Amino acid sequence: MRHRALWNSSSGLRIIDREINPFVDKWEEEGQFPAHKVFKTLGQAGFLGVDKPTEYGGMGLDFSYNIAVAEELGSIRCGGIPMAIGVQAGMATPALTRFGSDELRKQFLAPTIAGDFVACLGISEAGAGSDVANIKTTAVKKGNEYVINGGKMWTTSGCQADWMCLLANTSEGPPHRNKSLICLPMNLHGIHIDTAQIFFEDVRVPCKNLIGEEGMGFTYQMLQFQEERLWGVATVLTPLETIIQETIEYTRQRKVFDQSVLHNQVVHFRLAELATELELLRSLLYRTVALYVEGNDVTKFASMAKLKAGRLAREVTDSCLQFWGGMGFTSEVLVSRFYRDLRLMSIGGGTDETMLSIICKFMETLPRK
């Protein structure tokens, strides 16, 4: 993408090389990375609000610049940290940026862009993942407050977050029109955090923390999903490219039956196929982002890109791990880590099956209920 110079000409790669990658193995062992420290460093460099308004500390650039940053974050040698940065920069904040009041944006968006706050996104629940309309968490208006009860699961950065962009049912109406997004401070009484789950027990939050209009939360979240999915696609490009290149180097020097593994046609042909598929995915991403920046509805293309990214991540990591042999299952090699981490691409932010359903809907091939 033409905007990658934004990152390369700045401190972006230096931040990854000096502040993140040297500590990834340690954070892996600990099961957590210091989000506040990492995000503050990125915030000071300007990379948490590339496409956000300048009046709230952003750069005011268009969404394609955010995708350029996402692509370069793929240089981080794990999958979890780029995902958490994505939540901070492009998953928990688009609706707040577009529909939130000036007061809300000053209270939550500005410190998130600066890296002073860690944000999380509260959508999935024990009984509702890709089926967003089926969430059960409620926010009942009492006076000038919402009283929140329920819980969320699979909440990236949830254990360290200062606030959550929460989707909750605010009325008894139809499931696509009874939901709202609320900026929820995570230090309120009644919030209980367990590693995998966050529980709400009579949590009171001011009604002014509502993002946009009440009842529009489902629509707002569907819009947020488009940016989330495109961010996710962008972050897998560099890891897949790295895995292919490291596999070429390893199979070139690894000898089996007196010749390098790479010498076998099945190996170098397969790597060529994977590299070709990767460039096709990159082209689809860039086309989709360009259409999005022009103001087009890219739901179909974003779904196609995410579907392809998830499946290609599985193909690349599986094929390349096979060529590494037993070494592929050791913690010392990157392909093993990404074999685990990138599997999430086909699940998080909407499963492959959900993407297929969306695509079929646009193709008018989805059976009517």
Phi, psi and chi 1 to 4 in degrees:
 res  aa     phi    psi   chi1   chi2   chi3   chi4
   1 MET       -  142.3 -176.5  170.9  -77.9      -
   2 ARG   -62.2  -20.3   65.6 -172.6 -173.0  -82.0
   3 HIS   -89.5    3.0  -55.6  -41.6      -      -
   4 ARG   -64.5  -20.2  -69.7  176.3   72.6  172.7
   5 ALA   -62.8  -26.7      -      -      -      -
   6 LEU   -53.5  -43.4  166.4   74.9      -      -
   7 TRP   -80.6  -47.4 -179.2  -84.4      -      -
   8 ASN   -64.7  -31.1  -69.9  -32.5      -      -
   9 SER   -86.2    1.1   62.8      -      -      -
  10 SER  -114.3 -156.9   71.7      -      -      -
  11 SER   -91.0    5.5   59.5      -      -      -
  12 GLY   -55.9  -55.6      -      -      -      -
  13 LEU   -66.8  -31.9  -71.9  174.9      -      -
  14 ARG   -65.6  -37.1  -70.4 -163.6  -60.7  -85.1
  15 ILE   -61.9  -44.9  -69.7  172.5      -      -
  16 ILE   -63.4  -45.8  -68.1  175.7      -      -
  17 ASP   -69.7  -31.4  -69.4  -19.7      -      -
  18 ARG  -104.0  -35.3  -63.3  176.8 -176.5  176.6
  19 GLU  -105.0  -14.1  -53.4  -67.8  -24.5      -
  20 ILE  -122.4  -64.7  -60.0  177.1      -      -
  21 ASN   -56.2  -38.1  -83.7  -18.1      -      -
  22 PRO   -62.7  -16.6  -23.7   35.3      -      -
  23 PHE  -112.5   -1.0  -52.7  101.6      -      -
  24 VAL   -58.2  -45.6  165.8      -      -      -
  25 ASP   -61.0  -40.6  -70.1  -18.4      -      -
  26 LYS   -64.8  -44.3  175.9  176.1  178.6  -71.8
  27 TRP   -67.1  -33.1  -63.9  -23.2      -      -
  28 GLU   -60.4  -45.1  -80.2  -85.4  -28.7      -
  29 GLU   -64.1  -37.4  -67.8  177.0    6.1      -
  30 GLU   -79.8  -17.9  -64.9  173.1  -10.6      -
  31 GLY    78.4   13.1      -      -      -      -
  32 GLN  -164.1  144.9 -176.5  170.6  -84.9      -
  33 PHE  -111.1  155.1   79.7  103.0      -      -
  34 PRO   -77.3   87.8   27.8  -33.9      -      -
  35 ALA   -59.1  -43.5      -      -      -      -
  36 HIS   -61.5  -41.9  -77.0   89.9      -      -
  37 LYS   -67.6  -47.1  178.8 -179.3  179.2 -178.2
  38 VAL   -65.2  -43.6  171.3      -      -      -
  39 PHE   -68.7  -34.1  -71.4  176.2      -      -
  40 LYS   -64.1  -40.5 -174.6   59.6 -178.5  176.8
  41 THR   -63.0  -44.9  -59.8      -      -      -
  42 LEU   -67.5  -37.8  -70.5  168.5      -      -
  43 GLY   -64.4  -41.1      -      -      -      -
  44 GLN   -64.2  -28.8  -71.7  174.7  -26.4      -
  45 ALA   -85.4   -7.3      -      -      -      -
  46 GLY    91.3   11.5      -      -      -      -
  47 PHE   -96.9    7.9  -68.4  112.5      -      -
  48 LEU  -103.1   -0.7  -64.0  179.8      -      -
  49 GLY  -145.4   38.7      -      -      -      -
  50 VAL   -54.5  -43.0  170.4      -      -      -
  51 ASP  -104.5   16.9   62.6  -23.7      -      -
  52 LYS   -97.8  156.9  -58.9  -59.4 -173.7  -67.1
  53 PRO   -59.5  143.8  -22.3   33.7      -      -
  54 THR   -64.8  -29.1   55.3      -      -      -
  55 GLU   -67.7  -13.0   55.9  -95.9   40.5      -
  56 TYR  -113.5   15.1  -57.4  104.6      -      -
  57 GLY    99.1    1.1      -      -      -      -
  58 GLY   -82.4  179.3      -      -      -      -
  59 MET   -91.6  -16.1  -69.7 -173.1  177.4      -
  60 GLY    73.2   19.3      -      -      -      -
  61 LEU   -89.9  171.0  -56.6  172.8      -      -
  62 ASP   -82.7  172.6   67.0   52.2      -      -
  63 PHE   -61.3  -26.6 -179.3   67.7      -      -
  64 SER   -63.0  -29.8   61.9      -      -      -
  65 TYR   -68.8  -35.7  -71.9   87.4      -      -
  66 ASN   -63.6  -39.3 -153.4   29.1      -      -
  67 ILE   -67.7  -35.4  -70.3  -62.0      -      -
  68 ALA   -61.6  -42.1      -      -      -      -
  69 VAL   -64.4  -44.0  170.4      -      -      -
  70 ALA   -58.3  -41.5      -      -      -      -
  71 GLU   -63.0  -41.0 -169.2  171.8  -18.9      -
  72 GLU   -72.7  -25.8  -68.3  -57.3  -32.3      -
  73 LEU   -65.9  -14.2  -73.4  171.8      -      -
  74 GLY   -63.7  -11.1      -      -      -      -
  75 SER   -73.4  -13.9  -61.4      -      -      -
  76 ILE   -68.6  134.8  -63.4  173.6      -      -
  77 ARG   -89.2   46.3  -65.1 -179.8   73.4   82.7
  78 CYS  -166.0  170.2   69.5      -      -      -
  79 GLY   -98.0  -25.0      -      -      -      -
  80 GLY   -69.9  -40.7      -      -      -      -
  81 ILE   -68.5  -47.2  -64.4  174.1      -      -
  82 PRO   -57.2  -35.7  -26.4   35.9      -      -
  83 MET   -63.6  -44.7  176.0   61.7   70.3      -
  84 ALA   -64.1  -39.2      -      -      -      -
  85 ILE   -64.6  -37.0  -62.8  170.5      -      -
  86 GLY   -63.0  -39.9      -      -      -      -
  87 VAL   -60.8  -43.2  171.0      -      -      -
  88 GLN   -65.0  -44.1 -175.3   86.1   -2.6      -
  89 ALA   -95.2  -25.9      -      -      -      -
  90 GLY  -146.3    9.5      -      -      -      -
  91 MET  -122.0  -40.1  -59.7 -179.6 -162.5      -
  92 ALA   -91.6   -9.5      -      -      -      -
  93 THR  -116.2  -15.0   51.1      -      -      -
  94 PRO   -58.4  -45.1  -28.1   37.3      -      -
  95 ALA   -66.0  -40.8      -      -      -      -
  96 LEU   -60.6  -43.0  173.4   59.2      -      -
  97 THR   -62.9  -42.4  -57.2      -      -      -
  98 ARG   -84.7  -37.4 -170.3  179.6  -57.6 -176.6
  99 PHE  -119.5  -12.3  -55.7  108.9      -      -
 100 GLY   -71.5  155.7      -      -      -      -
 101 SER   -69.7  163.0   66.0      -      -      -
 102 ASP   -61.3  -38.6 -179.9   61.4      -      -
 103 GLU   -62.3  -44.6 -178.2 -179.4   -4.3      -
 104 LEU   -64.0  -41.3  -89.9 -171.2      -      -
 105 ARG   -66.8  -35.5  -74.7 -178.0  -77.9 -172.0
 106 LYS   -68.5  -37.4  -72.7  178.5  178.7  176.2
 107 GLN   -76.4  -36.9 -176.3  178.7   -6.2      -
 108 PHE  -118.1  -41.3  -66.3  100.2      -      -
 109 LEU   -70.9  -49.4 -179.2   61.8      -      -
 110 ALA   -56.3  -50.0      -      -      -      -
 111 PRO   -69.3  -22.4   19.6  -30.0      -      -
 112 THR   -72.0  -42.2  -59.4      -      -      -
 113 ILE   -64.0  -37.8  -69.5  171.4      -      -
 114 ALA   -73.4  -16.7      -      -      -      -
 115 GLY    86.6   10.0      -      -      -      -
 116 ASP   -80.6  -31.0  -66.2  -36.9      -      -
 117 PHE  -109.2  143.9  -80.8    5.7      -      -
 118 VAL  -101.1  128.8  171.4      -      -      -
 119 ALA  -105.0  152.8      -      -      -      -
 120 CYS  -137.8  165.7   67.9      -      -      -
 121 LEU  -119.7  120.5 -178.5   62.2      -      -
 122 GLY  -103.1   92.8      -      -      -      -
 123 ILE  -120.7  -63.5  -53.1  -64.6      -      -
 124 SER   -64.9  146.6  -65.1      -      -      -
 125 GLU  -134.0  176.6  -60.9  179.2    0.9      -
 126 ALA   -58.4  -34.2      -      -      -      -
 127 GLY  -114.4   15.5      -      -      -      -
 128 ALA  -152.3  106.1      -      -      -      -
 129 GLY  -108.8  -94.5      -      -      -      -
 130 SER   -66.9  -23.8  -66.6      -      -      -
 131 ASP   -83.2   72.9 -176.3   10.3      -      -
 132 VAL   -61.3  -34.3  176.0      -      -      -
 133 ALA   -62.4  -17.5      -      -      -      -
 134 ASN   -93.8    8.0 -163.3   41.7      -      -
 135 ILE   -61.7  150.7   65.5  165.0      -      -
 136 LYS  -112.4  -14.7  -55.9  -57.4 -178.5 -173.4
 137 THR   -58.5  134.9  -64.0      -      -      -
 138 THR  -117.1  151.1   59.6      -      -      -
 139 ALA  -132.4   99.8      -      -      -      -
 140 VAL   -96.2  126.7  178.6      -      -      -
 141 LYS   -75.1  125.7 -172.9  180.0  -70.2 -174.1
 142 LYS  -133.5  106.2  -68.1 -172.2  177.2 -179.8
 143 GLY    67.2 -126.4      -      -      -      -
 144 ASN  -102.7   24.4   62.1   -7.8      -      -
 145 GLU  -132.1  157.8  -66.1  179.4  -42.0      -
 146 TYR  -102.6  136.7  -74.1  109.3      -      -
 147 VAL  -106.6  117.4  179.4      -      -      -
 148 ILE  -105.0  131.9  -59.7  167.7      -      -
 149 ASN  -137.0  142.5  -75.9  -79.0      -      -
 150 GLY   139.2 -145.8      -      -      -      -
 151 GLY  -173.7  162.5      -      -      -      -
 152 LYS  -131.6  153.5  -63.2  -65.5  177.0  178.3
 153 MET  -129.7  165.2  -70.7 -171.6   72.9      -
 154 TRP    54.0   45.4  -39.2  124.9      -      -
 155 THR   -96.0   98.3  -51.7      -      -      -
 156 THR   -57.2  129.6  -59.4      -      -      -
 157 SER    70.4    6.9  -61.7      -      -      -
 158 GLY   -57.5  -35.2      -      -      -      -
 159 CYS   -74.3  -15.6  -65.6      -      -      -
 160 GLN  -118.4   -2.6  -58.4 -174.0   67.6      -
 161 ALA   -70.7  147.3      -      -      -      -
 162 ASP   -91.6  -27.6  -63.7  -75.1      -      -
 163 TRP  -153.1  157.0   71.9  -80.9      -      -
 164 MET  -122.3  136.5  171.6 -172.9  -73.7      -
 165 CYS   -85.4  100.8  178.2      -      -      -
 166 LEU  -100.4  130.7  171.2   73.5      -      -
 167 LEU  -100.2  123.5 -175.7   68.0      -      -
 168 ALA  -143.2  157.4      -      -      -      -
 169 ASN   -79.5  122.0  -63.5  -47.2      -      -
 170 THR  -109.1    3.3   47.7      -      -      -
 171 SER  -157.0  179.1   74.0      -      -      -
 172 GLU   -96.5    9.1  -62.5  -69.2  -23.7      -
 173 GLY   -72.5 -169.3      -      -      -      -
 174 PRO   -55.9  143.6  -23.5   33.8      -      -
 175 PRO   -62.0  -19.3   20.5  -32.3      -      -
 176 HIS   -94.1   -2.5  -65.5   94.0      -      -
 177 ARG  -132.2   14.1  -64.3 -164.3  -64.9  -87.5
 178 ASN  -115.5   12.9   73.8  -26.9      -      -
 179 LYS  -112.0  152.9  -66.4  169.4  176.7   55.8
 180 SER  -140.5  153.3  -57.3      -      -      -
 181 LEU   -99.5  134.1  -74.0  175.0      -      -
 182 ILE  -132.7  135.3  -61.5  169.2      -      -
 183 CYS   -80.4  113.0  -67.8      -      -      -
 184 LEU  -113.9  110.3  178.4   68.2      -      -
 185 PRO   -61.5  137.2  -22.0   34.4      -      -
 186 MET   -88.0    3.6  -67.5  -65.0  -73.8      -
 187 ASN  -103.6   14.2   61.6   -8.3      -      -
 188 LEU   -78.3  152.0  -64.0  178.9      -      -
 189 HIS   -62.0  135.7  178.0   75.0      -      -
 190 GLY   101.3   -5.5      -      -      -      -
 191 ILE   -94.6  124.1  -63.8  178.4      -      -
 192 HIS  -121.6  125.8  -50.6  -75.5      -      -
 193 ILE  -112.2  121.9  -58.5  174.0      -      -
 194 ASP  -116.1  153.3 -167.1    2.4      -      -
 195 THR   -42.2  -47.4  -55.5      -      -      -
 196 ALA   -99.2  -13.1      -      -      -      -
 197 GLN  -136.5  152.1  -73.7 -172.9  -82.3      -
 198 ILE  -123.5  126.9  -62.4  174.2      -      -
 199 PHE  -111.9  142.3  -58.3   95.4      -      -
 200 PHE  -117.4  124.2  -51.0  117.9      -      -
 201 GLU  -127.8  100.2 -177.0  179.1   -7.5      -
 202 ASP    51.4   47.2  -67.9  -28.1      -      -
 203 VAL   -78.9  126.8  179.0      -      -      -
 204 ARG  -104.6  128.9  -66.8 -179.5  175.3  -88.7
 205 VAL  -136.6  141.4   61.7      -      -      -
 206 PRO   -59.7  143.4  -23.3   33.9      -      -
 207 CYS   -61.5  -25.0  -70.7      -      -      -
 208 LYS   -66.7  -11.8   65.7 -179.5 -178.6  178.7
 209 ASN   -80.2    0.4  -77.3   26.4      -      -
 210 LEU   -65.6  132.7  176.9   73.2      -      -
 211 ILE   -88.9  117.8  -64.5  175.1      -      -
 212 GLY    66.9 -136.6      -      -      -      -
 213 GLU   -96.3  145.1  -61.2  178.0   32.6      -
 214 GLU   -65.6  138.5 -172.4  171.2  -77.5      -
 215 GLY    89.0   -6.6      -      -      -      -
 216 MET  -100.0    7.1  -72.1  -66.2  -68.2      -
 217 GLY   -60.5  -39.6      -      -      -      -
 218 PHE   -62.5  -45.5 -175.1   88.0      -      -
 219 THR   -62.3  -45.4  -60.6      -      -      -
 220 TYR   -60.0  -41.4  -65.1  160.7      -      -
 221 GLN   -68.3  -36.3 -175.5   52.2   44.2      -
 222 MET   -62.2  -36.6  -67.3  -54.7  103.8      -
 223 LEU   -67.5  -41.8  -66.6  172.5      -      -
 224 GLN   -61.4  -36.4  -75.4 -163.1  139.7      -
 225 PHE   -59.7  -33.4  -90.0  144.5      -      -
 226 GLN   -62.9  -44.8  -55.0  -41.0  -49.7      -
 227 GLU   -68.9  -37.9  -65.0 -166.0    9.6      -
 228 GLU   -60.9  -45.4  173.7  178.1  -19.7      -
 229 ARG   -68.0  -39.1  -71.4  162.4 -176.5  165.2
 230 LEU   -68.5  -38.2  -67.5  172.9      -      -
 231 TRP   -59.0  -46.5  174.8  -77.0      -      -
 232 GLY   -59.7  -42.5      -      -      -      -
 233 VAL   -60.5  -45.9  174.1      -      -      -
 234 ALA   -61.3  -36.8      -      -      -      -
 235 THR   -74.5  -15.2   58.8      -      -      -
 236 VAL   -90.5  -14.8  -55.7      -      -      -
 237 LEU   -61.6  -52.1  -64.4  178.1      -      -
 238 THR   -66.0  -43.8  -58.6      -      -      -
 239 PRO   -58.2  -41.4  -25.0   33.5      -      -
 240 LEU   -66.8  -39.0  -63.9 -176.9      -      -
 241 GLU   -63.0  -42.0 -167.6  172.9   19.7      -
 242 THR   -65.3  -43.3  -60.2      -      -      -
 243 ILE   -61.8  -43.7  -70.0  167.6      -      -
 244 ILE   -61.7  -44.9  -68.5  171.3      -      -
 245 GLN   -67.3  -41.4 -172.1   56.4   45.4      -
 246 GLU   -67.3  -31.9  -70.6 -168.7    1.6      -
 247 THR   -70.0  -37.7  -58.7      -      -      -
 248 ILE   -59.4  -48.0  -69.9  172.0      -      -
 249 GLU   -64.0  -41.4  -65.3  167.5    1.6      -
 250 TYR   -68.9  -46.4  179.3   72.7      -      -
 251 THR   -70.4  -21.8   54.5      -      -      -
 252 ARG   -70.2  -35.3  175.7  175.9  -77.7  121.6
 253 GLN   -96.6  -17.0   57.8   84.9   25.4      -
 254 ARG   -80.2  126.5 -177.2 -172.3  176.3 -152.8
 255 LYS  -102.9  134.2  -64.8  -70.5 -163.9  -66.9
 256 VAL  -137.4  126.2  174.8      -      -      -
 257 PHE    54.4   43.9  -58.9  118.6      -      -
 258 ASP    67.5   19.7  -63.7  -36.4      -      -
 259 GLN  -148.1  156.8   67.4  177.5   12.4      -
 260 SER   -66.1  148.4   71.6      -      -      -
 261 VAL   -59.9  -36.9  172.0      -      -      -
 262 LEU   -62.6  -24.4 -173.7   63.1      -      -
 263 HIS   -64.7  -24.6 -176.7   78.1      -      -
 264 ASN   -70.6  130.8  -68.1  -80.4      -      -
 265 GLN   -58.7  -38.0 -172.5 -178.7   75.8      -
 266 VAL   -61.3  -28.2   68.5      -      -      -
 267 VAL   -80.4  -54.2  176.2      -      -      -
 268 HIS   -71.8  -27.1   55.0 -105.7      -      -
 269 PHE   -67.7  -42.4  -88.2   18.1      -      -
 270 ARG   -64.2  -41.6 -179.4   57.7  175.9  152.7
 271 LEU   -64.1  -35.6  -67.7  170.1      -      -
 272 ALA   -65.7  -40.6      -      -      -      -
 273 GLU   -62.3  -45.2  -71.8  174.0  -19.6      -
 274 LEU   -64.7  -41.1  -65.3  172.7      -      -
 275 ALA   -63.8  -37.6      -      -      -      -
 276 THR   -65.3  -45.8  -58.9      -      -      -
 277 GLU   -60.8  -37.8  -68.1  -70.6  -44.7      -
 278 LEU   -63.6  -43.0  178.5   57.3      -      -
 279 GLU   -68.4  -32.6  -67.9  -50.1  -44.1      -
 280 LEU   -66.3  -39.9  -69.9  170.9      -      -
 281 LEU   -62.9  -41.8  174.9   61.2      -      -
 282 ARG   -60.5  -42.5 -166.0 -169.7  -50.9  -88.0
 283 SER   -64.7  -41.6  -64.8      -      -      -
 284 LEU   -62.6  -42.1  174.7   57.8      -      -
 285 LEU   -60.0  -49.1  171.6   66.1      -      -
 286 TYR   -63.6  -39.5  -70.3  176.1      -      -
 287 ARG   -63.2  -44.0 -179.2 -168.0  178.9 -164.9
 288 THR   -64.0  -43.8  -56.1      -      -      -
 289 VAL   -63.1  -42.1  170.3      -      -      -
 290 ALA   -61.0  -42.4      -      -      -      -
 291 LEU   -64.7  -39.7  -71.2  169.5      -      -
 292 TYR   -64.5  -43.2 -175.6   69.9      -      -
 293 VAL   -62.8  -31.6  169.1      -      -      -
 294 GLU   -77.2   -5.0  -68.3  170.5    0.0      -
 295 GLY    97.6   12.1      -      -      -      -
 296 ASN   -84.2  156.2  -64.2  -72.8      -      -
 297 ASP   -78.1  115.4  178.6    2.4      -      -
 298 VAL  -111.6   21.9  -63.3      -      -      -
 299 THR   -54.0  -45.4  -56.8      -      -      -
 300 LYS   -65.1  -48.6 -178.4  177.1   76.0  170.5
 301 PHE   -68.5  -37.4  -71.0  138.9      -      -
 302 ALA   -63.8  -38.7      -      -      -      -
 303 SER   -66.9  -40.8  -59.2      -      -      -
 304 MET   -62.3  -44.6  -71.3  177.1  168.2      -
 305 ALA   -64.0  -43.2      -      -      -      -
 306 LYS   -66.4  -42.0 -174.8 -175.3 -179.6  -59.4
 307 LEU   -57.9  -48.4  172.7   68.3      -      -
 308 LYS   -66.5  -39.2 -177.0   61.1  179.9  177.4
 309 ALA   -62.7  -43.7      -      -      -      -
 310 GLY   -63.5  -43.8      -      -      -      -
 311 ARG   -71.3  -38.5  -67.8 -172.8  167.9 -178.2
 312 LEU   -69.2  -35.6 -174.3   58.8      -      -
 313 ALA   -59.8  -39.8      -      -      -      -
 314 ARG   -69.2  -40.8  -70.4  149.1   67.6 -178.2
 315 GLU   -64.1  -48.5  -76.1 -171.3   59.8      -
 316 VAL   -64.3  -49.5  170.2      -      -      -
 317 THR   -66.7  -38.5   54.6      -      -      -
 318 ASP   -67.9  -47.9 -175.5   71.3      -      -
 319 SER   -64.1  -45.3  -67.7      -      -      -
 320 CYS   -68.8  -39.8  -70.8      -      -      -
 321 LEU   -59.3  -38.8 -170.2  148.4      -      -
 322 GLN   -59.0  -39.8 -177.0   71.0   21.6      -
 323 PHE   -73.1  -19.5  -62.1  149.6      -      -
 324 TRP   -81.1  -14.4  -78.8   77.0      -      -
 325 GLY    64.9 -144.3      -      -      -      -
 326 GLY   -59.2  -30.8      -      -      -      -
 327 MET   -60.8  -26.3  -81.2  -64.0  -64.5      -
 328 GLY   -65.4  -18.0      -      -      -      -
 329 PHE  -101.6   13.0  -90.5   95.1      -      -
 330 THR   -98.1  153.6   65.1      -      -      -
 331 SER   -74.9   -7.7   58.6      -      -      -
 332 GLU   -78.0  -15.0  -74.3   79.5   16.1      -
 333 VAL  -112.6  145.8  -63.9      -      -      -
 334 LEU   -68.0  -34.2 -168.6   62.3      -      -
 335 VAL   -59.6  -33.6   66.9      -      -      -
 336 SER   -66.2  -43.2  177.3      -      -      -
 337 ARG   -66.1  -42.9 -179.9  173.7  -68.3  165.2
 338 PHE   -75.2  -24.7  -79.9  130.6      -      -
 339 TYR   -58.3  -36.3 -179.6   81.5      -      -
 340 ARG   -80.3  -53.8  175.9 -160.2   66.8 -170.2
 341 ASP   -67.6  -43.8  -71.4   -2.3      -      -
 342 LEU   -75.5   -9.5  -61.6 -173.1      -      -
 343 ARG   -61.9  -23.8 -174.2   62.2  178.6   81.5
 344 LEU   -64.1  -23.5  179.3   63.7      -      -
 345 MET   -59.1  -28.6 -169.1   65.5 -159.7      -
 346 SER   -88.4    1.0  -74.4      -      -      -
 347 ILE  -122.2  -57.9  -59.2  172.6      -      -
 348 GLY   -66.6  146.1      -      -      -      -
 349 GLY    72.4   15.8      -      -      -      -
 350 GLY   113.7  120.2      -      -      -      -
 351 THR   -67.7  165.9   61.9      -      -      -
 352 ASP   -54.0  -41.2  -78.0    2.3      -      -
 353 GLU   -65.1  -36.2  -67.0   73.7   22.6      -
 354 THR   -66.5  -41.3  -58.4      -      -      -
 355 MET   -61.4  -42.0  -62.2  -56.7  100.4      -
 356 LEU   -62.2  -40.3  -74.0  165.8      -      -
 357 SER   -63.9  -40.9  -66.5      -      -      -
 358 ILE   -63.8  -45.4  -66.8  170.8      -      -
 359 ILE   -61.2  -44.0  -63.8  164.5      -      -
 360 CYS   -62.6  -35.4  -72.9      -      -      -
 361 LYS   -61.8  -43.5 -178.6  178.7  178.6 -178.9
 362 PHE   -69.9  -29.3  -82.4   89.7      -      -
 363 MET   -83.4   -4.6  -65.8  175.3   66.3      -
 364 GLU    59.6   39.0  -61.1 -176.7  -13.9      -
 365 THR  -114.9   -1.2   60.8      -      -      -
 366 LEU   -78.0  124.2 -166.6   67.0      -      -
 367 PRO   -57.1  138.2  -23.5   34.2      -      -
 368 ARG   -79.4  143.8  -64.6 -175.2 -177.7  -84.4
 369 LYS   -76.1      -  -65.2 -178.8  179.1  178.9
